[in-house]
Amino acid sequence: MAEKTDWEMKAANLLKAELKRKGVTYAGLVERLAQLGVDEKEVNVRNKLSRGKFTAAFLLQCLSAIGSSSLHLD
């Protein structure tokens, strides 16, 4: 079984890949999250993604903010 941190980094890498695929920077993500009523600072987003420590709700908020409607988990 994979370690918890392996799963956390997989989630972070998945989100980073989606951001790159959509051409969205961390600053752009913060702006888009604000439009959804989610108050985040760029440094906090950067730290969450670098540590891989964030909630499923945050992941869904980010995916919604950047307009991702489907994910490939492989």
PyMOL Python script that loads the backbone (N, CA, C, O; Angstrom):
from pymol import cmd

cmd.read_pdbstr("""\
ATOM      1  N   MET A   1       0.852  -1.194   0.000  1.00  0.00           N
ATOM      2  CA  MET A   1       0.000   0.000   0.000  1.00  0.00           C
ATOM      3  C   MET A   1       0.883   1.239   0.000  1.00  0.00           C
ATOM      4  O   MET A   1       1.879   1.300   0.722  1.00  0.00           O
ATOM      5  N   ALA A   2       0.523   2.203  -0.796  1.00  0.00           N
ATOM      6  CA  ALA A   2       1.295   3.443  -0.885  1.00  0.00           C
ATOM      7  C   ALA A   2       1.185   4.238   0.406  1.00  0.00           C
ATOM      8  O   ALA A   2       0.160   4.215   1.088  1.00  0.00           O
ATOM      9  N   GLU A   3       2.250   4.930   0.721  1.00  0.00           N
ATOM     10  CA  GLU A   3       2.254   5.802   1.898  1.00  0.00           C
ATOM     11  C   GLU A   3       1.297   6.967   1.687  1.00  0.00           C
ATOM     12  O   GLU A   3       0.987   7.344   0.557  1.00  0.00           O
ATOM     13  N   LYS A   4       0.835   7.531   2.810  1.00  0.00           N
ATOM     14  CA  LYS A   4      -0.076   8.672   2.726  1.00  0.00           C
ATOM     15  C   LYS A   4       0.539   9.804   1.900  1.00  0.00           C
ATOM     16  O   LYS A   4      -0.148  10.430   1.093  1.00  0.00           O
ATOM     17  N   THR A   5       1.810  10.061   2.100  1.00  0.00           N
ATOM     18  CA  THR A   5       2.443  11.159   1.369  1.00  0.00           C
ATOM     19  C   THR A   5       2.477  10.878  -0.133  1.00  0.00           C
ATOM     20  O   THR A   5       2.441  11.809  -0.938  1.00  0.00           O
ATOM     21  N   ASP A   6       2.547   9.596  -0.516  1.00  0.00           N
ATOM     22  CA  ASP A   6       2.495   9.264  -1.944  1.00  0.00           C
ATOM     23  C   ASP A   6       1.162   9.708  -2.533  1.00  0.00           C
ATOM     24  O   ASP A   6       1.120  10.265  -3.630  1.00  0.00           O
ATOM     25  N   TRP A   7       0.079   9.465  -1.812  1.00  0.00           N
ATOM     26  CA  TRP A   7      -1.254   9.870  -2.274  1.00  0.00           C
ATOM     27  C   TRP A   7      -1.389  11.385  -2.296  1.00  0.00           C
ATOM     28  O   TRP A   7      -2.000  11.952  -3.202  1.00  0.00           O
ATOM     29  N   GLU A   8      -0.816  12.032  -1.293  1.00  0.00           N
ATOM     30  CA  GLU A   8      -0.874  13.495  -1.249  1.00  0.00           C
ATOM     31  C   GLU A   8      -0.138  14.090  -2.437  1.00  0.00           C
ATOM     32  O   GLU A   8      -0.625  15.032  -3.062  1.00  0.00           O
ATOM     33  N   MET A   9       1.034  13.547  -2.752  1.00  0.00           N
ATOM     34  CA  MET A   9       1.797  14.077  -3.879  1.00  0.00           C
ATOM     35  C   MET A   9       1.120  13.742  -5.209  1.00  0.00           C
ATOM     36  O   MET A   9       1.206  14.515  -6.163  1.00  0.00           O
ATOM     37  N   LYS A  10       0.451  12.596  -5.271  1.00  0.00           N
ATOM     38  CA  LYS A  10      -0.290  12.271  -6.492  1.00  0.00           C
ATOM     39  C   LYS A  10      -1.401  13.300  -6.717  1.00  0.00           C
ATOM     40  O   LYS A  10      -1.608  13.756  -7.842  1.00  0.00           O
ATOM     41  N   ALA A  11      -2.113  13.665  -5.648  1.00  0.00           N
ATOM     42  CA  ALA A  11      -3.172  14.675  -5.759  1.00  0.00           C
ATOM     43  C   ALA A  11      -2.582  16.025  -6.180  1.00  0.00           C
ATOM     44  O   ALA A  11      -3.132  16.704  -7.048  1.00  0.00           O
ATOM     45  N   ALA A  12      -1.467  16.408  -5.562  1.00  0.00           N
ATOM     46  CA  ALA A  12      -0.833  17.686  -5.901  1.00  0.00           C
ATOM     47  C   ALA A  12      -0.361  17.686  -7.354  1.00  0.00           C
ATOM     48  O   ALA A  12      -0.550  18.668  -8.071  1.00  0.00           O
ATOM     49  N   ASN A  13       0.250  16.592  -7.784  1.00  0.00           N
ATOM     50  CA  ASN A  13       0.736  16.514  -9.165  1.00  0.00           C
ATOM     51  C   ASN A  13      -0.410  16.522 -10.161  1.00  0.00           C
ATOM     52  O   ASN A  13      -0.297  17.092 -11.246  1.00  0.00           O
ATOM     53  N   LEU A  14      -1.507  15.891  -9.791  1.00  0.00           N
ATOM     54  CA  LEU A  14      -2.696  15.900 -10.646  1.00  0.00           C
ATOM     55  C   LEU A  14      -3.197  17.326 -10.841  1.00  0.00           C
ATOM     56  O   LEU A  14      -3.498  17.738 -11.961  1.00  0.00           O
ATOM     57  N   LEU A  15      -3.284  18.075  -9.742  1.00  0.00           N
ATOM     58  CA  LEU A  15      -3.757  19.460  -9.829  1.00  0.00           C
ATOM     59  C   LEU A  15      -2.763  20.328 -10.590  1.00  0.00           C
ATOM     60  O   LEU A  15      -3.167  21.155 -11.408  1.00  0.00           O
ATOM     61  N   LYS A  16      -1.478  20.155 -10.334  1.00  0.00           N
ATOM     62  CA  LYS A  16      -0.464  20.927 -11.066  1.00  0.00           C
ATOM     63  C   LYS A  16      -0.548  20.652 -12.565  1.00  0.00           C
ATOM     64  O   LYS A  16      -0.442  21.572 -13.375  1.00  0.00           O
ATOM     65  N   ALA A  17      -0.738  19.388 -12.930  1.00  0.00           N
ATOM     66  CA  ALA A  17      -0.848  19.028 -14.347  1.00  0.00           C
ATOM     67  C   ALA A  17      -2.062  19.691 -14.990  1.00  0.00           C
ATOM     68  O   ALA A  17      -1.982  20.171 -16.121  1.00  0.00           O
ATOM     69  N   GLU A  18      -3.181  19.719 -14.275  1.00  0.00           N
ATOM     70  CA  GLU A  18      -4.384  20.369 -14.806  1.00  0.00           C
ATOM     71  C   GLU A  18      -4.171  21.864 -14.969  1.00  0.00           C
ATOM     72  O   GLU A  18      -4.612  22.447 -15.959  1.00  0.00           O
ATOM     73  N   LEU A  19      -3.505  22.488 -14.016  1.00  0.00           N
ATOM     74  CA  LEU A  19      -3.202  23.917 -14.118  1.00  0.00           C
ATOM     75  C   LEU A  19      -2.346  24.176 -15.354  1.00  0.00           C
ATOM     76  O   LEU A  19      -2.611  25.101 -16.122  1.00  0.00           O
ATOM     77  N   LYS A  20      -1.323  23.356 -15.537  1.00  0.00           N
ATOM     78  CA  LYS A  20      -0.434  23.530 -16.690  1.00  0.00           C
ATOM     79  C   LYS A  20      -1.197  23.293 -17.991  1.00  0.00           C
ATOM     80  O   LYS A  20      -1.048  24.050 -18.951  1.00  0.00           O
ATOM     81  N   ARG A  21      -2.007  22.248 -18.020  1.00  0.00           N
ATOM     82  CA  ARG A  21      -2.785  21.927 -19.230  1.00  0.00           C
ATOM     83  C   ARG A  21      -3.720  23.072 -19.607  1.00  0.00           C
ATOM     84  O   ARG A  21      -3.923  23.356 -20.787  1.00  0.00           O
ATOM     85  N   LYS A  22      -4.287  23.728 -18.588  1.00  0.00           N
ATOM     86  CA  LYS A  22      -5.210  24.841 -18.834  1.00  0.00           C
ATOM     87  C   LYS A  22      -4.492  26.175 -18.988  1.00  0.00           C
ATOM     88  O   LYS A  22      -5.114  27.182 -19.325  1.00  0.00           O
ATOM     89  N   GLY A  23      -3.164  26.186 -18.738  1.00  0.00           N
ATOM     90  CA  GLY A  23      -2.395  27.426 -18.859  1.00  0.00           C
ATOM     91  C   GLY A  23      -2.689  28.416 -17.746  1.00  0.00           C
ATOM     92  O   GLY A  23      -2.665  29.627 -17.963  1.00  0.00           O
ATOM     93  N   VAL A  24      -2.968  27.900 -16.549  1.00  0.00           N
ATOM     94  CA  VAL A  24      -3.332  28.759 -15.415  1.00  0.00           C
ATOM     95  C   VAL A  24      -2.180  28.785 -14.412  1.00  0.00           C
ATOM     96  O   VAL A  24      -1.713  27.736 -13.967  1.00  0.00           O
ATOM     97  N   THR A  25      -1.730  29.974 -14.064  1.00  0.00           N
ATOM     98  CA  THR A  25      -0.689  30.144 -13.046  1.00  0.00           C
ATOM     99  C   THR A  25      -1.320  30.113 -11.661  1.00  0.00           C
ATOM    100  O   THR A  25      -2.543  30.135 -11.528  1.00  0.00           O
ATOM    101  N   TYR A  26      -0.490  30.061 -10.642  1.00  0.00           N
ATOM    102  CA  TYR A  26      -1.007  30.119  -9.272  1.00  0.00           C
ATOM    103  C   TYR A  26      -1.750  31.436  -9.040  1.00  0.00           C
ATOM    104  O   TYR A  26      -2.801  31.457  -8.399  1.00  0.00           O
ATOM    105  N   ALA A  27      -1.200  32.529  -9.561  1.00  0.00           N
ATOM    106  CA  ALA A  27      -1.866  33.831  -9.420  1.00  0.00           C
ATOM    107  C   ALA A  27      -3.224  33.804 -10.121  1.00  0.00           C
ATOM    108  O   ALA A  27      -4.212  34.317  -9.595  1.00  0.00           O
ATOM    109  N   GLY A  28      -3.265  33.207 -11.301  1.00  0.00           N
ATOM    110  CA  GLY A  28      -4.525  33.089 -12.021  1.00  0.00           C
ATOM    111  C   GLY A  28      -5.525  32.223 -11.282  1.00  0.00           C
ATOM    112  O   GLY A  28      -6.722  32.509 -11.277  1.00  0.00           O
ATOM    113  N   LEU A  29      -5.030  31.159 -10.656  1.00  0.00           N
ATOM    114  CA  LEU A  29      -5.906  30.287  -9.867  1.00  0.00           C
ATOM    115  C   LEU A  29      -6.508  31.057  -8.702  1.00  0.00           C
ATOM    116  O   LEU A  29      -7.700  30.927  -8.422  1.00  0.00           O
ATOM    117  N   VAL A  30      -5.704  31.849  -8.030  1.00  0.00           N
ATOM    118  CA  VAL A  30      -6.195  32.649  -6.895  1.00  0.00           C
ATOM    119  C   VAL A  30      -7.307  33.590  -7.360  1.00  0.00           C
ATOM    120  O   VAL A  30      -8.319  33.741  -6.675  1.00  0.00           O
ATOM    121  N   GLU A  31      -7.125  34.216  -8.510  1.00  0.00           N
ATOM    122  CA  GLU A  31      -8.151  35.114  -9.056  1.00  0.00           C
ATOM    123  C   GLU A  31      -9.439  34.353  -9.366  1.00  0.00           C
ATOM    124  O   GLU A  31     -10.536  34.823  -9.065  1.00  0.00           O
ATOM    125  N   ARG A  32      -9.294  33.184  -9.964  1.00  0.00           N
ATOM    126  CA  ARG A  32     -10.467  32.387 -10.321  1.00  0.00           C
ATOM    127  C   ARG A  32     -11.168  31.843  -9.083  1.00  0.00           C
ATOM    128  O   ARG A  32     -12.396  31.764  -9.047  1.00  0.00           O
ATOM    129  N   LEU A  33     -10.397  31.471  -8.077  1.00  0.00           N
ATOM    130  CA  LEU A  33     -11.000  31.013  -6.823  1.00  0.00           C
ATOM    131  C   LEU A  33     -11.789  32.146  -6.174  1.00  0.00           C
ATOM    132  O   LEU A  33     -12.869  31.922  -5.628  1.00  0.00           O
ATOM    133  N   ALA A  34     -11.250  33.360  -6.234  1.00  0.00           N
ATOM    134  CA  ALA A  34     -11.937  34.516  -5.658  1.00  0.00           C
ATOM    135  C   ALA A  34     -13.296  34.723  -6.309  1.00  0.00           C
ATOM    136  O   ALA A  34     -14.251  35.126  -5.646  1.00  0.00           O
ATOM    137  N   GLN A  35     -13.385  34.449  -7.606  1.00  0.00           N
ATOM    138  CA  GLN A  35     -14.665  34.581  -8.313  1.00  0.00           C
ATOM    139  C   GLN A  35     -15.695  33.578  -7.798  1.00  0.00           C
ATOM    140  O   GLN A  35     -16.900  33.796  -7.919  1.00  0.00           O
ATOM    141  N   LEU A  36     -15.206  32.470  -7.218  1.00  0.00           N
ATOM    142  CA  LEU A  36     -16.103  31.471  -6.627  1.00  0.00           C
ATOM    143  C   LEU A  36     -16.375  31.749  -5.153  1.00  0.00           C
ATOM    144  O   LEU A  36     -17.115  31.015  -4.498  1.00  0.00           O
ATOM    145  N   GLY A  37     -15.763  32.826  -4.633  1.00  0.00           N
ATOM    146  CA  GLY A  37     -15.938  33.156  -3.218  1.00  0.00           C
ATOM    147  C   GLY A  37     -14.953  32.461  -2.298  1.00  0.00           C
ATOM    148  O   GLY A  37     -15.146  32.426  -1.083  1.00  0.00           O
ATOM    149  N   VAL A  38     -13.894  31.907  -2.880  1.00  0.00           N
ATOM    150  CA  VAL A  38     -12.863  31.211  -2.102  1.00  0.00           C
ATOM    151  C   VAL A  38     -11.683  32.158  -1.933  1.00  0.00           C
ATOM    152  O   VAL A  38     -11.038  32.542  -2.909  1.00  0.00           O
ATOM    153  N   ASP A  39     -11.407  32.532  -0.686  1.00  0.00           N
ATOM    154  CA  ASP A  39     -10.343  33.492  -0.388  1.00  0.00           C
ATOM    155  C   ASP A  39      -9.038  32.747  -0.098  1.00  0.00           C
ATOM    156  O   ASP A  39      -8.885  32.135   0.959  1.00  0.00           O
ATOM    157  N   GLU A  40      -8.115  32.807  -1.035  1.00  0.00           N
ATOM    158  CA  GLU A  40      -6.794  32.192  -0.881  1.00  0.00           C
ATOM    159  C   GLU A  40      -5.743  33.200  -1.314  1.00  0.00           C
ATOM    160  O   GLU A  40      -6.000  34.071  -2.145  1.00  0.00           O
ATOM    161  N   LYS A  41      -4.575  33.069  -0.746  1.00  0.00           N
ATOM    162  CA  LYS A  41      -3.440  33.878  -1.157  1.00  0.00           C
ATOM    163  C   LYS A  41      -2.527  32.997  -2.011  1.00  0.00           C
ATOM    164  O   LYS A  41      -2.462  31.782  -1.823  1.00  0.00           O
ATOM    165  N   GLU A  42      -1.829  33.626  -2.944  1.00  0.00           N
ATOM    166  CA  GLU A  42      -0.971  32.858  -3.851  1.00  0.00           C
ATOM    167  C   GLU A  42       0.057  32.035  -3.083  1.00  0.00           C
ATOM    168  O   GLU A  42       0.298  30.876  -3.422  1.00  0.00           O
ATOM    169  N   VAL A  43       0.655  32.609  -2.069  1.00  0.00           N
ATOM    170  CA  VAL A  43       1.670  31.884  -1.297  1.00  0.00           C
ATOM    171  C   VAL A  43       1.070  30.649  -0.619  1.00  0.00           C
ATOM    172  O   VAL A  43       1.731  29.616  -0.516  1.00  0.00           O
ATOM    173  N   ASN A  44      -0.180  30.754  -0.158  1.00  0.00           N
ATOM    174  CA  ASN A  44      -0.824  29.607   0.475  1.00  0.00           C
ATOM    175  C   ASN A  44      -1.103  28.500  -0.537  1.00  0.00           C
ATOM    176  O   ASN A  44      -0.925  27.319  -0.237  1.00  0.00           O
ATOM    177  N   VAL A  45      -1.537  28.879  -1.723  1.00  0.00           N
ATOM    178  CA  VAL A  45      -1.790  27.896  -2.782  1.00  0.00           C
ATOM    179  C   VAL A  45      -0.478  27.212  -3.148  1.00  0.00           C
ATOM    180  O   VAL A  45      -0.424  25.988  -3.274  1.00  0.00           O
ATOM    181  N   ARG A  46       0.564  27.991  -3.314  1.00  0.00           N
ATOM    182  CA  ARG A  46       1.882  27.445  -3.657  1.00  0.00           C
ATOM    183  C   ARG A  46       2.341  26.448  -2.590  1.00  0.00           C
ATOM    184  O   ARG A  46       2.841  25.372  -2.919  1.00  0.00           O
ATOM    185  N   ASN A  47       2.171  26.803  -1.323  1.00  0.00           N
ATOM    186  CA  ASN A  47       2.576  25.911  -0.235  1.00  0.00           C
ATOM    187  C   ASN A  47       1.738  24.639  -0.201  1.00  0.00           C
ATOM    188  O   ASN A  47       2.274  23.548  -0.010  1.00  0.00           O
ATOM    189  N   LYS A  48       0.438  24.771  -0.383  1.00  0.00           N
ATOM    190  CA  LYS A  48      -0.434  23.588  -0.390  1.00  0.00           C
ATOM    191  C   LYS A  48      -0.009  22.615  -1.472  1.00  0.00           C
ATOM    192  O   LYS A  48       0.076  21.410  -1.234  1.00  0.00           O
ATOM    193  N   LEU A  49       0.259  23.133  -2.659  1.00  0.00           N
ATOM    194  CA  LEU A  49       0.619  22.257  -3.766  1.00  0.00           C
ATOM    195  C   LEU A  49       2.031  21.697  -3.614  1.00  0.00           C
ATOM    196  O   LEU A  49       2.295  20.577  -4.049  1.00  0.00           O
ATOM    197  N   SER A  50       2.924  22.440  -3.017  1.00  0.00           N
ATOM    198  CA  SER A  50       4.277  21.916  -2.851  1.00  0.00           C
ATOM    199  C   SER A  50       4.315  20.841  -1.765  1.00  0.00           C
ATOM    200  O   SER A  50       5.090  19.891  -1.873  1.00  0.00           O
ATOM    201  N   ARG A  51       3.504  20.971  -0.734  1.00  0.00           N
ATOM    202  CA  ARG A  51       3.444  19.963   0.340  1.00  0.00           C
ATOM    203  C   ARG A  51       2.501  18.819  -0.001  1.00  0.00           C
ATOM    204  O   ARG A  51       2.642  17.713   0.522  1.00  0.00           O
ATOM    205  N   GLY A  52       1.549  19.086  -0.871  1.00  0.00           N
ATOM    206  CA  GLY A  52       0.537  18.072  -1.165  1.00  0.00           C
ATOM    207  C   GLY A  52      -0.516  17.973  -0.081  1.00  0.00           C
ATOM    208  O   GLY A  52      -1.245  16.984  -0.011  1.00  0.00           O
ATOM    209  N   LYS A  53      -0.602  18.981   0.760  1.00  0.00           N
ATOM    210  CA  LYS A  53      -1.537  18.976   1.893  1.00  0.00           C
ATOM    211  C   LYS A  53      -2.698  19.920   1.624  1.00  0.00           C
ATOM    212  O   LYS A  53      -2.593  21.130   1.826  1.00  0.00           O
ATOM    213  N   PHE A  54      -3.814  19.345   1.162  1.00  0.00           N
ATOM    214  CA  PHE A  54      -5.021  20.126   0.973  1.00  0.00           C
ATOM    215  C   PHE A  54      -6.211  19.183   0.991  1.00  0.00           C
ATOM    216  O   PHE A  54      -6.071  17.973   0.815  1.00  0.00           O
ATOM    217  N   THR A  55      -7.372  19.756   1.204  1.00  0.00           N
ATOM    218  CA  THR A  55      -8.584  18.941   1.302  1.00  0.00           C
ATOM    219  C   THR A  55      -9.125  18.596  -0.078  1.00  0.00           C
ATOM    220  O   THR A  55      -8.773  19.211  -1.084  1.00  0.00           O
ATOM    221  N   ALA A  56      -9.981  17.606  -0.088  1.00  0.00           N
ATOM    222  CA  ALA A  56     -10.674  17.254  -1.331  1.00  0.00           C
ATOM    223  C   ALA A  56     -11.535  18.428  -1.783  1.00  0.00           C
ATOM    224  O   ALA A  56     -11.679  18.664  -2.982  1.00  0.00           O
ATOM    225  N   ALA A  57     -12.105  19.161  -0.842  1.00  0.00           N
ATOM    226  CA  ALA A  57     -12.921  20.326  -1.187  1.00  0.00           C
ATOM    227  C   ALA A  57     -12.070  21.362  -1.927  1.00  0.00           C
ATOM    228  O   ALA A  57     -12.526  21.941  -2.914  1.00  0.00           O
ATOM    229  N   PHE A  58     -10.843  21.601  -1.462  1.00  0.00           N
ATOM    230  CA  PHE A  58      -9.949  22.546  -2.138  1.00  0.00           C
ATOM    231  C   PHE A  58      -9.635  22.062  -3.544  1.00  0.00           C
ATOM    232  O   PHE A  58      -9.628  22.860  -4.482  1.00  0.00           O
ATOM    233  N   LEU A  59      -9.376  20.775  -3.708  1.00  0.00           N
ATOM    234  CA  LEU A  59      -9.111  20.213  -5.028  1.00  0.00           C
ATOM    235  C   LEU A  59     -10.296  20.462  -5.962  1.00  0.00           C
ATOM    236  O   LEU A  59     -10.117  20.889  -7.103  1.00  0.00           O
ATOM    237  N   LEU A  60     -11.500  20.192  -5.473  1.00  0.00           N
ATOM    238  CA  LEU A  60     -12.701  20.400  -6.289  1.00  0.00           C
ATOM    239  C   LEU A  60     -12.918  21.875  -6.614  1.00  0.00           C
ATOM    240  O   LEU A  60     -13.326  22.214  -7.725  1.00  0.00           O
ATOM    241  N   GLN A  61     -12.649  22.744  -5.655  1.00  0.00           N
ATOM    242  CA  GLN A  61     -12.772  24.182  -5.899  1.00  0.00           C
ATOM    243  C   GLN A  61     -11.809  24.615  -7.008  1.00  0.00           C
ATOM    244  O   GLN A  61     -12.184  25.365  -7.909  1.00  0.00           O
ATOM    245  N   CYS A  62     -10.577  24.138  -6.932  1.00  0.00           N
ATOM    246  CA  CYS A  62      -9.576  24.498  -7.938  1.00  0.00           C
ATOM    247  C   CYS A  62      -9.974  23.981  -9.313  1.00  0.00           C
ATOM    248  O   CYS A  62      -9.897  24.708 -10.304  1.00  0.00           O
ATOM    249  N   LEU A  63     -10.396  22.733  -9.368  1.00  0.00           N
ATOM    250  CA  LEU A  63     -10.786  22.150 -10.652  1.00  0.00           C
ATOM    251  C   LEU A  63     -11.974  22.885 -11.248  1.00  0.00           C
ATOM    252  O   LEU A  63     -12.028  23.116 -12.456  1.00  0.00           O
ATOM    253  N   SER A  64     -12.919  23.250 -10.404  1.00  0.00           N
ATOM    254  CA  SER A  64     -14.067  24.015 -10.868  1.00  0.00           C
ATOM    255  C   SER A  64     -13.634  25.393 -11.364  1.00  0.00           C
ATOM    256  O   SER A  64     -14.098  25.862 -12.404  1.00  0.00           O
ATOM    257  N   ALA A  65     -12.745  26.034 -10.616  1.00  0.00           N
ATOM    258  CA  ALA A  65     -12.289  27.379 -10.957  1.00  0.00           C
ATOM    259  C   ALA A  65     -11.583  27.422 -12.312  1.00  0.00           C
ATOM    260  O   ALA A  65     -11.682  28.414 -13.034  1.00  0.00           O
ATOM    261  N   ILE A  66     -10.872  26.348 -12.657  1.00  0.00           N
ATOM    262  CA  ILE A  66     -10.141  26.358 -13.923  1.00  0.00           C
ATOM    263  C   ILE A  66     -10.918  25.691 -15.053  1.00  0.00           C
ATOM    264  O   ILE A  66     -10.434  25.587 -16.179  1.00  0.00           O
ATOM    265  N   GLY A  67     -12.121  25.245 -14.737  1.00  0.00           N
ATOM    266  CA  GLY A  67     -12.999  24.703 -15.785  1.00  0.00           C
ATOM    267  C   GLY A  67     -12.705  23.275 -16.188  1.00  0.00           C
ATOM    268  O   GLY A  67     -12.986  22.881 -17.319  1.00  0.00           O
ATOM    269  N   SER A  68     -12.140  22.491 -15.277  1.00  0.00           N
ATOM    270  CA  SER A  68     -11.881  21.071 -15.570  1.00  0.00           C
ATOM    271  C   SER A  68     -13.142  20.286 -15.258  1.00  0.00           C
ATOM    272  O   SER A  68     -13.673  20.351 -14.149  1.00  0.00           O
ATOM    273  N   SER A  69     -13.610  19.548 -16.247  1.00  0.00           N
ATOM    274  CA  SER A  69     -14.828  18.767 -16.052  1.00  0.00           C
ATOM    275  C   SER A  69     -14.546  17.276 -15.952  1.00  0.00           C
ATOM    276  O   SER A  69     -15.429  16.499 -15.587  1.00  0.00           O
ATOM    277  N   SER A  70     -13.317  16.872 -16.273  1.00  0.00           N
ATOM    278  CA  SER A  70     -12.955  15.452 -16.147  1.00  0.00           C
ATOM    279  C   SER A  70     -11.472  15.349 -15.856  1.00  0.00           C
ATOM    280  O   SER A  70     -10.699  16.255 -16.167  1.00  0.00           O
ATOM    281  N   LEU A  71     -11.082  14.226 -15.253  1.00  0.00           N
ATOM    282  CA  LEU A  71      -9.682  13.977 -14.914  1.00  0.00           C
ATOM    283  C   LEU A  71      -9.265  12.604 -15.392  1.00  0.00           C
ATOM    284  O   LEU A  71     -10.081  11.684 -15.455  1.00  0.00           O
ATOM    285  N   HIS A  72      -7.997  12.468 -15.728  1.00  0.00           N
ATOM    286  CA  HIS A  72      -7.419  11.174 -16.041  1.00  0.00           C
ATOM    287  C   HIS A  72      -6.463  10.844 -14.894  1.00  0.00           C
ATOM    288  O   HIS A  72      -5.498  11.567 -14.649  1.00  0.00           O
ATOM    289  N   LEU A  73      -6.744   9.749 -14.199  1.00  0.00           N
ATOM    290  CA  LEU A  73      -5.981   9.413 -13.013  1.00  0.00           C
ATOM    291  C   LEU A  73      -4.757   8.548 -13.279  1.00  0.00           C
ATOM    292  O   LEU A  73      -4.003   8.251 -12.353  1.00  0.00           O
ATOM    293  N   ASP A  74      -4.547   8.143 -14.510  1.00  0.00           N
ATOM    294  CA  ASP A  74      -3.389   7.305 -14.793  1.00  0.00           C
ATOM    295  C   ASP A  74      -2.200   8.085 -15.271  1.00  0.00           C
ATOM    296  O   ASP A  74      -1.151   7.504 -15.548  1.00  0.00           O
TER     297      ASP A  74
END
""", "prot")
cmd.dss("prot")
cmd.show_as("cartoon", "prot")
cmd.util.cbc("prot")
cmd.orient("prot")
